[in-house]
């Protein structure tokens, strides 16, 4: 399906899954508003996008948990493109490693703010425009929202909350014609956890033989899943795993 003239907001689009998603949108003829915390990286992605669709995308630099940044993301998209078809809540952060003894309340709160509160706030701001376009929201979650780990408690809790929020918003917004889904990746090689093996936990998830497909994933594969969900007109409330088969059996549970 062509994305010709479809308009997306992609948070956390300066690298990894967000960058790949923005590029794929532009490659398919869509338009995008970029967001990230690193202005120079974001400009690099903007240059790549404009080389694909000859449109210089708006760039919003700042913390995704900042309400003023959230308002700018939505408002500047509408000013530039006059509509919004899809909000992709992708921005994330690196939470601390550890069980209950190694996880502070501040870490839990800050991780929930990024991975659940900010997506809710952005969804609330975007909803009037998505109702007009009969559009959609795609939240970027994780397999760790479905298969919890005691090594990254705050991250697992936040992604589990995001999965539940996805389903709740789908039920709430469905009658208004807005679809809400999440994509739940396994380890992706060019994201933070995929680039650096810092702990035995990371080493476990990076081991190819944990995956029936015998490899970890690529950002481009998640980007295509995000775009599929954004255009799947009878799909809502789904937590869609793209994990190389990791959770299909007991691969994730062995030797943890």
DABELUR-V29386 format. One line per field, one symbol per residue. ss: DSSP state (@ for helix, = for strand, . for the rest). psi: psi as a letter, one per 40 degrees, with the letter a starting at -180 (. if undefined). A space follows every 50 residues. Layout:
# DABELUR-V29386
ss = ???
psi = ???
This chain:
# DABELUR-V29386
ss = ......====.....@@@@@@@@@@@@...======..@@@@@@@@@@@@ @@@.....===.....@@@@@@@@@@@@@@@....====........=.@ @@..@@@@@@@@@@@@@@@@@@@@@@@@@@@@@..=====..@@@..... .=@@@@@@@@@@@@@@@@@@@@@@....=======..=...@@@@....@ @@@@@@.@@@......=.@@@@@@@@@@@@@.......====...@@@.. @@@...
psi = hifheihihhifeeibdddddddddddeeiiihiiiehdddddddddddd edefhhiihhhiheehddddddddddddddeeihdhhhgdhiihiihiad dehiddddddddddedddddddddddddddddefaihhhhbideedgiie dgddddddddddddddddddddedeeehihiihgiahhdfiddddhgdid dddddehdeehdefiiiiddddddddddddegefhiehghhgeeededbf ddehf.
